[in-house]
Structure formats: structure tokens, C-alpha cells
Amino acid sequence: MKPFTARSESDRIPWWRITQSGGMPSSHSAVVAALTASLGLELGWASPAFQVAAVLGGIVIYDAITLRRVVGEHTRVLKERLQGVADDSFLWENGVGHTPLEASVGLLLGVLCAVLVVRV
């Protein structure tokens, strides 16, 4: 979905966004939500596998929203400071992390995919 939700200067679909980090929706959130929901639906909500997946999924989503977002902000500041002084090609692009909205949409899409795959 990232190519379809990304902003582009032209009218063309930015297919390169598939391989980029950050943006709408969070694929990290979608994957862990799909895994957790499918385990809950298949094995039961009280199963140890679901509980482990829920905890690890929470950590991944928390990391995508907080730590990776801060890394993106630091990258932006470093690029500004290094502009014209040194080569900044070793730095990531600005959008490394996710906003809470991007993570929430990823989470909802992951749960929806799990329900469609397991129940349909």
C-alpha cells in the first residue's frame, strides 16, 4: 500500500516506496498484528504462542513509533548540520520511523488480513 499512499511530485505511482522504511501504513505493525491475530484465531486467545506473539508484537510496534522515529529525526538534524561540510550519503532518509496513525493503520490491516486468511 505504500506506493499508493505516498506523495509524489508527478502523477506516477512511486513504486520505489515499497523498499523504503517509514510511511503509511506501517508494515512492521501489519506483520506482527497479522501473526498475533492468526495465532489467536487458530490456537486460542489463552495459548502461550498467542501471548508471546502479543508481547513481541507490542514491542515491535512501540519500537516503530518511538525509537525508529527518533532515529529519523536525528538523521534529519545531522543532514542539516553536515550540509556542505561533509558527505552525508551514509545517513538514512528522513522517514525512518512511523507516526501512531501509520502504526494503527498497519495494525488494523494486519488483523483484517489474518481474519480473512484464517476464517475465509
Secondary structure, DSSP 8 states (H G I E B T S, - for coil): -HHHHS--SSSS--GGGGGSSSSSS-HHHHHHHHHHHHHHHHH-TTSHHHHHHHHHHHHHHHHHHTHHHHHHHHHHHHHHHHTTTS--TTS--S--S--HHHHHHHHHHHHHHHHHHHH-
